[in-house]
Amino acid sequence: IMLYSKEGVLLRNKHILIFIFFVLIRTVNPCKWNNVATCPDTKDKWDMAASRKNCLSSSNCSDYHCVPTETKQLVEVCTKPFYLQGVCPYFDTFGERLQMGTVSCRTGSENCSARYLSTSVYKYKVCFPIQGQPISGTSGMHTHDTENNSWVVYVVLISTVFIHQNQ
């Protein structure tokens, strides 16, 4: 069944455009990250920091994390959690995403589980560098694998042009 508006344009095109708009918004909706001097080391402090950062306000950036970068700077970032296999996570500033690191958290007195959720990293001090001084003026945006999502933007733009030309 095809429905037409007053102008005779297929209404399904409107629905396609709305769908494309939402796909585009979800693709380019960045998650903010910033350098910090220290990360929370207790559940209460973690929850307070998460509340302050307000990660739940963004659908793509759902959970608070505070982790070191590949250069051992500490950052707060909102991103989707994932399970780790006995190692510490880190924030990859080049790929702008949370990664599974190579530092084992299964040694010492604070032995982590063989499998644990990235939002529980505050329990394992071995995962944090001794120094965590922020580099002034360095903060960025976490975009959930922007390079791999860029094709979606092109498809959306080409589809929009194609739909409007066929009307």
DAZI-V853163 format. One record per run of one state. SS is the DSSP state (2 for helix, 1 for strand, 0 for the rest). FROM is the first residue (numbers start at 1). LEN is the number of residues. If there is no record, write none. Layout:
SS | FROM | LEN
SS | FROM | LEN
This chain:
0 | 1 | 3
1 | 4 | 1
0 | 5 | 5
1 | 10 | 1
2 | 11 | 18
0 | 29 | 2
1 | 31 | 6
0 | 37 | 6
2 | 43 | 11
0 | 54 | 1
2 | 55 | 3
0 | 58 | 5
1 | 63 | 7
0 | 70 | 4
1 | 74 | 6
0 | 80 | 3
1 | 83 | 2
0 | 85 | 2
1 | 87 | 6
0 | 93 | 4
1 | 97 | 8
0 | 105 | 11
1 | 116 | 2
2 | 118 | 6
0 | 124 | 1
2 | 125 | 3
0 | 128 | 11
1 | 139 | 4
0 | 143 | 3
2 | 146 | 20
0 | 166 | 2
